[in-house]
Structure formats: C-alpha cells, structure tokens
C-alpha cells in the first residue's frame, strides 16, 4: 500500500511537470496536435509496429478473398 502511494505521488509530480511544459503559449488543441504528430512519427518509424500492420493487412486481404468467393 505504501509503495502504491509513493507511485501515485511520483506520477502526480510527472503529470504536473508535463502540464507546466504544456503552458508554453500553445492552446490545448495546438499542444495535443503537436503531441499527436510526435507519436505518429514514432509509430511510423517503429519496425515492430510496421511488421504487425503488414501482417494485419495480409490477414485482411485473405479474409476479403474468402468472403468474395462465397
């Protein structure tokens, strides 16, 4: 229990620090768009996620072929 309270305090401190960064003159929507762009770039450059998406696309193609043949 004591450890979880400490973890909550650490997480709260991190959240507060992130909010201070957020107050850098950007509106909330501008900040969110900026962060989404950063995450989007990271996701696109991730080899593991790219391989997973390619596999998903292949499975969807097979499923679509199977339903088209019915």
Phi, psi and omega in degrees: 000314181298323180294320180292326177295318177297320179296320177298318179295319178295315179298321179295320178296319178295317180298317179297319178296320179293323178294325178295320176296323182297329182281038184267031178093356179267146172288168180300316181292323177295317179297316179298319179295319179297314179294321179297320177298319179295317179292321178300317178296318180295320180293318180296327182272358180280117180294321180296316179290326178296315178296320179296317180295321178298318178297316178299317179298319178296317179298316179298323177296317179296319179296316180295323176295320180294322179282334179286333181279352183280000000 
